[in-house]
Protein backbone atom coordinates (compact mmCIF):
# COMPACT_ATOMS: atom_id res chain seq x y z
CA UNK A 1 0.00 0.00 0.00
CA UNK A 2 2.84 2.40 0.82
CA UNK A 3 4.19 2.01 -2.72
CA UNK A 4 0.87 3.40 -3.95
CA UNK A 5 0.15 5.98 -1.24
CA UNK A 6 3.52 7.76 -1.04
CA UNK A 7 3.88 8.63 -4.77
CA UNK A 8 0.23 9.75 -4.87
CA UNK A 9 0.76 11.94 -1.79
CA UNK A 10 3.74 13.63 -3.41
CA UNK A 11 1.74 14.13 -6.60
CA UNK A 12 -1.01 15.86 -4.60
CA UNK A 13 1.51 18.07 -2.77
CA UNK A 14 3.19 18.90 -6.09
CA UNK A 15 -0.11 19.91 -7.71
CA UNK A 16 -1.32 21.93 -4.73
CA UNK A 17 2.01 23.74 -4.23
CA UNK A 18 2.40 24.96 -7.80
CA UNK A 19 -1.29 25.65 -8.40
CA UNK A 20 -1.31 27.76 -5.21
CA UNK A 21 1.60 29.83 -6.50
CA UNK A 22 0.10 30.32 -9.97
CA UNK A 23 -3.42 31.03 -8.67
CA UNK A 24 -1.98 33.68 -6.36
CA UNK A 25 -0.04 35.22 -9.24
CA UNK A 26 -3.26 35.38 -11.25
CA UNK A 27 -5.76 36.19 -8.52
CA UNK A 28 -3.84 38.60 -6.28
CA UNK A 29 -3.61 41.45 -8.84
CA UNK A 30 -7.26 40.96 -9.79
CA UNK A 31 -8.30 41.12 -6.13
CA UNK A 32 -6.35 44.36 -5.66
CA UNK A 33 -7.90 45.88 -8.80
CA UNK A 34 -11.39 44.85 -7.68
CA UNK A 35 -10.78 46.73 -4.44
CA UNK A 36 -9.16 49.94 -5.68
CA UNK A 37 -11.30 50.45 -8.82
CA UNK A 38 -14.62 50.62 -6.99
CA UNK A 39 -16.58 53.87 -7.16
CA UNK A 40 -15.17 56.49 -4.76
CA UNK A 41 -12.16 54.26 -4.07
CA UNK A 42 -8.50 55.30 -4.36
CA UNK A 43 -8.45 54.59 -8.15
CA UNK A 44 -12.03 55.15 -9.31
CA UNK A 45 -12.52 53.04 -12.47
CA UNK A 46 -16.12 51.70 -12.37
CA UNK A 47 -16.08 50.29 -15.92
CA UNK A 48 -12.91 48.29 -15.27
CA UNK A 49 -14.39 47.14 -11.97
CA UNK A 50 -17.56 45.89 -13.70
CA UNK A 51 -15.53 44.00 -16.32
CA UNK A 52 -13.33 42.34 -13.69
CA UNK A 53 -16.38 41.50 -11.58
CA UNK A 54 -18.08 39.90 -14.57
CA UNK A 55 -15.05 37.79 -15.54
CA UNK A 56 -14.50 36.69 -11.94
CA UNK A 57 -18.14 35.72 -11.46
CA UNK A 58 -18.25 33.78 -14.74
CA UNK A 59 -15.14 31.75 -13.91
CA UNK A 60 -16.39 31.04 -10.39
CA UNK A 61 -19.67 29.73 -11.84
CA UNK A 62 -18.03 26.78 -13.65
CA UNK A 63 -17.93 23.45 -11.78
CA UNK A 64 -14.30 22.37 -11.55
CA UNK A 65 -14.71 19.15 -13.54
CA UNK A 66 -16.29 21.04 -16.47
CA UNK A 67 -13.69 23.80 -16.28
CA UNK A 68 -10.91 21.22 -16.32
CA UNK A 69 -12.28 19.70 -19.54
CA UNK A 70 -12.70 23.14 -21.13
CA UNK A 71 -9.09 24.03 -20.28
CA UNK A 72 -7.70 20.84 -21.87
CA UNK A 73 -6.47 22.73 -24.99
CA UNK A 74 -4.58 25.24 -22.81
CA UNK A 75 -3.06 22.41 -20.76
CA UNK A 76 -1.96 20.66 -23.96
CA UNK A 77 -0.47 23.92 -25.26
CA UNK A 78 1.49 24.65 -22.06
CA UNK A 79 2.66 21.20 -20.91
CA UNK A 80 2.01 19.07 -23.99
CA UNK A 81 -0.57 16.77 -22.40
CA UNK A 82 -3.98 16.80 -20.73
CA UNK A 83 -3.34 13.91 -18.31
CA UNK A 84 -1.21 13.77 -15.18
CA UNK A 85 -0.11 16.10 -12.42
CA UNK A 86 1.60 18.73 -14.58
CA UNK A 87 -1.42 19.08 -16.84
CA UNK A 88 -3.73 19.36 -13.83
CA UNK A 89 -1.86 22.37 -12.45
CA UNK A 90 -3.21 24.53 -15.30
CA UNK A 91 -6.96 24.07 -14.62
CA UNK A 92 -6.34 24.07 -10.87
CA UNK A 93 -4.67 27.49 -11.12
CA UNK A 94 -7.38 28.90 -13.40
CA UNK A 95 -10.17 27.51 -11.19
CA UNK A 96 -8.65 28.91 -8.00
CA UNK A 97 -7.67 32.34 -9.39
CA UNK A 98 -11.17 33.93 -9.18
CA UNK A 99 -11.59 32.46 -5.70
CA UNK A 100 -8.27 34.03 -4.70
CA UNK A 101 -9.37 37.34 -6.22
CA UNK A 102 -12.51 37.41 -4.07
CA UNK A 103 -10.57 36.41 -0.96
CA UNK A 104 -8.04 39.20 -1.54
CA UNK A 105 -10.81 41.71 -2.26
CA UNK A 106 -12.66 40.76 0.92
CA UNK A 107 -9.51 40.99 3.04
CA UNK A 108 -8.46 44.38 1.68
CA UNK A 109 -11.95 45.79 2.23
CA UNK A 110 -11.60 45.02 5.94
CA UNK A 111 -8.92 47.71 6.26
CA UNK A 112 -10.16 50.76 8.15
CA UNK A 113 -11.09 53.58 5.76
CA UNK A 114 -9.62 56.06 8.20
CA UNK A 115 -6.14 54.63 7.65
CA UNK A 116 -6.56 54.89 3.87
CA UNK A 117 -7.89 58.45 4.06
CA UNK A 118 -4.97 59.45 6.28
CA UNK A 119 -2.52 58.04 3.70
CA UNK A 120 -4.27 59.92 0.88
CA UNK A 121 -4.20 63.18 2.87
CA UNK A 122 -0.44 62.78 3.34
CA UNK A 123 0.02 62.50 -0.43
CA UNK A 124 0.58 58.75 -0.74
CA UNK A 125 0.37 57.40 -4.29
CA UNK A 126 -1.88 54.48 -5.25
CA UNK A 127 1.01 51.92 -5.27
CA UNK A 128 2.17 53.21 -1.87
CA UNK A 129 -1.33 52.81 -0.42
CA UNK A 130 -1.56 49.28 -1.84
CA UNK A 131 1.82 47.99 -0.68
CA UNK A 132 2.40 50.05 2.46
CA UNK A 133 -1.13 50.34 3.84
CA UNK A 134 -3.68 47.89 2.42
CA UNK A 135 -1.59 44.70 2.23
CA UNK A 136 0.23 45.12 5.60
CA UNK A 137 -3.00 46.04 7.41
CA UNK A 138 -4.89 43.11 5.87
CA UNK A 139 -2.08 40.55 6.30
CA UNK A 140 -3.73 38.36 9.02
CA UNK A 141 -6.89 38.11 6.93
CA UNK A 142 -4.85 37.49 3.77
CA UNK A 143 -3.04 34.59 5.43
CA UNK A 144 -6.37 33.01 6.40
CA UNK A 145 -7.60 33.53 2.84
CA UNK A 146 -4.54 31.85 1.35
CA UNK A 147 -4.98 28.99 3.82
CA UNK A 148 -8.56 28.56 2.63
CA UNK A 149 -7.33 28.61 -0.98
CA UNK A 150 -4.84 25.80 -0.32
CA UNK A 151 -7.56 23.71 1.34
CA UNK A 152 -9.86 24.25 -1.64
CA UNK A 153 -7.07 23.25 -4.01
CA UNK A 154 -6.60 19.98 -2.11
CA UNK A 155 -10.29 19.29 -2.74
CA UNK A 156 -9.97 20.28 -6.39
CA UNK A 157 -6.91 18.04 -6.82
CA UNK A 158 -8.89 15.11 -5.42
CA UNK A 159 -11.69 15.77 -7.95
CA UNK A 160 -9.11 15.98 -10.73
CA UNK A 161 -8.39 12.31 -10.11
CA UNK A 162 -11.73 11.51 -11.74
CA UNK A 163 -10.29 12.41 -15.14
CA UNK A 164 -6.70 11.25 -14.79
CA UNK A 165 -5.26 14.10 -12.77
CA UNK A 166 -3.13 11.92 -10.53
CA UNK A 167 -2.66 12.26 -6.78
CA UNK A 168 -4.64 10.80 -3.90
CA UNK A 169 -7.98 11.38 -5.60
CA UNK A 170 -6.89 9.38 -8.62
CA UNK A 171 -5.61 6.61 -6.35
CA UNK A 172 -8.87 6.45 -4.40
CA UNK A 173 -10.91 6.25 -7.60
CA UNK A 174 -8.74 3.72 -9.45
CA UNK A 175 -8.19 1.32 -6.57
CA UNK A 176 -10.88 2.17 -4.03
CA UNK A 177 -13.79 2.54 -6.45
CA UNK A 178 -12.97 0.54 -9.58
CA UNK A 179 -11.05 -2.30 -7.89
CA UNK A 180 -13.11 -2.35 -4.68
CA UNK A 181 -10.04 -1.92 -2.46
CA UNK A 182 -11.81 -0.04 0.31
CA UNK A 183 -8.72 0.13 2.53
CA UNK A 184 -6.84 2.22 -0.05
CA UNK A 185 -9.79 4.60 -0.39
CA UNK A 186 -10.06 5.02 3.38
CA UNK A 187 -6.33 5.68 3.77
CA UNK A 188 -6.42 8.22 0.91
CA UNK A 189 -9.34 10.07 2.51
CA UNK A 190 -7.67 10.04 5.94
CA UNK A 191 -4.46 11.51 4.50
CA UNK A 192 -6.44 14.27 2.75
CA UNK A 193 -8.21 15.06 6.05
CA UNK A 194 -4.84 15.21 7.86
CA UNK A 195 -3.45 17.53 5.19
CA UNK A 196 -6.42 19.87 5.49
CA UNK A 197 -6.27 19.91 9.29
CA UNK A 198 -2.52 20.51 9.29
CA UNK A 199 -2.71 23.38 6.81
CA UNK A 200 -5.58 24.99 8.72
CA UNK A 201 -3.64 24.81 11.99
CA UNK A 202 -0.53 26.31 10.39
CA UNK A 203 -2.57 29.08 8.77
CA UNK A 204 -4.30 29.91 12.06
CA UNK A 205 -0.95 30.03 13.88
CA UNK A 206 0.68 32.33 11.30
CA UNK A 207 -2.34 34.63 11.20
CA UNK A 208 -2.47 34.87 15.01
CA UNK A 209 1.26 35.64 15.17
CA UNK A 210 1.00 38.43 12.59
CA UNK A 211 -2.08 39.82 14.33
CA UNK A 212 -0.20 40.07 17.65
CA UNK A 213 2.66 41.92 15.97
Secondary structure, DSSP 8 states (H G I E B T S, - for coil): -HHHHHHHHHHHHHHHHHHHHHHHHHHHHHHHHHHHTSTTSTT--HHHHHHHHHHHHHHHHS-HHHHHHHTHHHHHHHHS-SSSHHHHHHHHHHHHHHHHHHHHHHHHHTS-HHHHHHHHHTT--HHHHIIIIIHHHHHHHHHHHHHHHHHHHHHHHHHHGGGT--HHHHHIIIIIISS--HHHHHHHHHHHHHHHHHHHHHHHHHHHHHHH-
